[in-house]
């Protein structure tokens, strides 16, 4: 499993054909959210945000990772996608009532407008987020 050494909410720039883009890996970029920056990274976002609440010990959470990465790539930044590790950032998880994992929260204009818990199909997550983003 890849673990970034960068602070949450930041990206390592990569130069590709003369342009600078965030380091993305194979699927597109997924941000890392934490308690310290949750309000500025998620709540204050001008774009809709899908927050994947997860934990390293959660098997279904790890199973959702390729799906979340794929959606981030497909949306290409029109909808922000990020992960919140509830073991290292319990305050945000508690504030938004996350009590089971994986949990997916969709924020729009600083408010949770959709939420779902458990392993989800890509189609279900996509439909839920895109409906909330309209």
Secondary structure, 3 states (H helix, E strand, C coil): CCCCCCCCCCCCEEEECCEEEECCCCCCCCEEECCCCHHHHHHCCCCCEEEEEECCCCHHHHHHHHHHHHHHHHHCCCCEEEEEECCCCHHHHHHCCCCCCCEEEEEECCEEEEEEECCCCHHHHHHHHHHHHC
